[in-house]
Amino acid sequence: MANFVLNAQAREAALQGKGSSRRLRHAGKIPAIIYGGSGEPVTVTLELRQIVKALENNAFFEEVIEIQIGDQVENVKIKALQRHPAKNTPMHADFIRA
């Protein structure tokens, strides 16, 4: 079992792009993508406070993370994390299937 469990919501194709991502960030969420493995890429929305809490532990970058999208569970590792240049808050996350 993974030490880190994040809850996510899948995003529709219509809710992707710069404007939509800005609205998500303003609402305290961040856009993310899960790719790799045999499955298709999945765009998701994560809660900012969950990511910030997980980032307090350095093991977040090394261990397998469980992302729950409704009934589905994805086991992933973080591949990239974009942060705001001045505030240092997460803006986008890329996950790769483990």
MARFI-649128 format. One record per residue: residue in three letters; x, y, z of N, C-alpha, C in turn. Coordinates in steps of 0.02 Angstrom, whole numbers, plus 32768, in hexadecimal, padded with zeros to 4 digits. Layout:
N
ALAXYZXYZXYZ ...
***
This chain:
98
MET802A7FC58000800080008000802C803E8000 ALA801680717FDD803C80AF7FD8803380D98017 ASN806680FE80298062812B8062803B816A8051 PHE8039817B8012801781B97FFC7FDA81A77FD3 VAL7FA081C17FE87F6281B57FC47F4481F97FB5 LEU7F3782077F757F1A82467F607ED682387F40 ASN7EA682637F4D7E65825E7F2D7E65828D7EF2 ALA7E4A82767EBA7E4A829E7E7D7E0782987E5A GLN7DFA82C87E2E7DBF82C77E047DD782CA7DBC ALA7DB982A27D917DCB82A37D4A7DB182E47D2B ARG7DD782FE7CFA7DC3833B7CD77DAE83297C90 GLU7D7B834B7C797D6483427C347D9383677C05 ALA7D9183547BC67DBA83757B937DA683BF7B8C ALA7D6783CF7B977D5084147B917D6B84407BCA LEU7D7F84217C017D9784477C3B7DE384477C40 GLN7E0484477C067E4C84487C057E6384877BE2 GLY7E9F849C7BF17EBA84D87BD17ECE850C7C05 LYS7EE985437BEC7F0485767C187ECF85967C45 GLY7E9885AB7C287E6385CD7C4F7E45859F7C83 SER7E3785627C707E1A85327C9E7E4A85227CD7 SER7E89851B7CC67EBC850C7CFA7EC285467D2B ARG7EBE85837D127EC085BE7D3E7E8585BF7D6E ARG7E4A85AF7D547E0F85AD7D7F7E1585777DB4 LEU7E32853E7DA27E3E85087DD37E6C85207E0B ARG7EA4853F7DF77ED485577E297EB6858B7E57 HIS7E8C85B67E3B7E6B85E97E647E3B85CA7E96 ALA7E21858E7E867DF3856B7EB27E17853C7EE3 GLY7E5A853E7EE57E7F85147F147E8C84CE7EFB LYS7E8D84C57EBA7E9A84837E9C7ED3848B7E6A ILE7EF184537E587F2484567E247F1784207DF0 PRO7F2584307DB17F1E83FF7D7C7F5983CE7D7E ALA7F4C83927D687F81835F7D657F71832E7D2D ILE7FA383077D1B7F9A82D47CE77FBB82937CFE ILE7F9C825C7CED7FB882197CFA7FC281F87CB7 TYR7FFE81E27CA9800D81C27C69803D81887C72 GLY804B81657C3B807A812D7C3C805580EB7C45 GLY807B80B67C42805E80747C49803480627C0D SER800480377C167FDA80217BDF7F9B804B7BD6 GLY7F8C80757C077F4F809D7C047F5880DF7BDF GLU7F2080FD7BCE7F20813E7BAE7F2F81747BE2 PRO7F4A81AD7BCD7F5481E47BFC7F1281FD7C19 VAL7F13820D7C597ED782247C7D7EE682687C9C THR7EBC82997C8E7EC582DA7CAE7E9882DC7CEC VAL7EB582F37D237E9182F47D627E9A83377D85 THR7E7283427DB87E77837C7DE37E8483657E2A LEU7EB683837E4A7EC983727E8E7EBD83AD7EBC GLU7EB283A07EFC7EAB83D57F2D7EF183F07F3E LEU7EF884317F3D7F3884517F4B7F5184417F91 ARG7F2484427FC27F39843580077F5483EE8010 GLN7F3983BD7FEB7F5383797FF07F9A83757FD4 ILE7FA583967F9C7FE883957F7D801A83B87FAA VAL800883F27FC5803684177FF0804883EE802E LYS801783CC804B802383A18085805283688073 ALA80478348803980728311802480B983288015 LEU80C083657FFB8102837F7FEA812E838D8026 GLU8111838E806181388399809E8166835D80AD ASN81568324808F817D82E7809981A682DA805A ASN81E782D48060821382C88026820582858005 ALA81E98256802981DB8214800D81A582177FD6 PHE8180824E7FD3814C82567FA0816A82507F59 PHE81A882657F5181C882637F1081E7821F7F00 GLU81E981F17F31820A81B17F2781DB81767F28 GLU81A4817B7F4C817881427F56813D81417F26 VAL811C81097F2380E081027EFA80A681267F1C ILE8080814A7EF5804881727F0E800881537EF3 GLU7FD5814F7F1C7F9381377F067F6881737EF7 ILE7F4D81767EBA7F1E81AA7EA97EDA818A7E9D GLN7EA8819E7EC37E6581837EBD7E3C81B17E91 ILE7E2581967E597DFA81BC7E2B7DB781987E29 GLY7D8A81AF7E537D49818D7E597D5481487E76 ASP7D4081147E507D4880CF7E667D8C80B27E52 GLN7DAE80D37E257DED80BA7E0A7E2880D37E34 VAL7E5B80A87E3C7E9880BA7E607ED380B27E31 GLU7EFC80E77E2D7F3880E67E047F7580E87E32 ASN7FA580BB7E277FE480BC7E4B801780E07E1F VAL803081187E38805A81427E0E8097815B7E36 LYS80C681787E1180FE819C7E2F80FE81E17E10 ILE811382137E36811482567E1C814F825E7DEC LYS8140827A7DB2817382837D7E818B82CB7D7C ALA815C82FB7D81816E83417D7E813C83697DA7 LEU815483A07DC4812983CD7DEB813C84147DDA GLN810D84397DBE8119847F7DAE810084A97DE8 ARG812984DA7DFB811885067E338115854E7E1B HIS80EF85777E4080EB85BE7E31812F85DD7E3F PRO814986087E13818D86227E1B8196864D7E5A ALA816486717E70816C869C7EAA8150867D7EEA LYS8116865E7EE580F486427F20810D85FC7F32 ASN812A85D97F03814385957F0C810B85627F19 THR80CD85737F09809685447F10809285197ED1 PRO807C84DA7ED8807684AF7E9D804284CA7E6C MET805284C57E2B802484DD7DF7800B84A37DCA HIS8034846F7DC2802284377D97804E83FC7DAA ALA803283C07DA6805883847DB6805183507D7F ASP8088832E7D6F808982F77D40809882B77D66 PHE806F82847D5D807982447D7D8081820E7D48 ILE80AC81DE7D5480B681A67D2780A181667D4B ARG807E813B7D28806680FD7D4780A080D17D5B ALA809B80B47D9780D180897DB180C680427D9C 
***
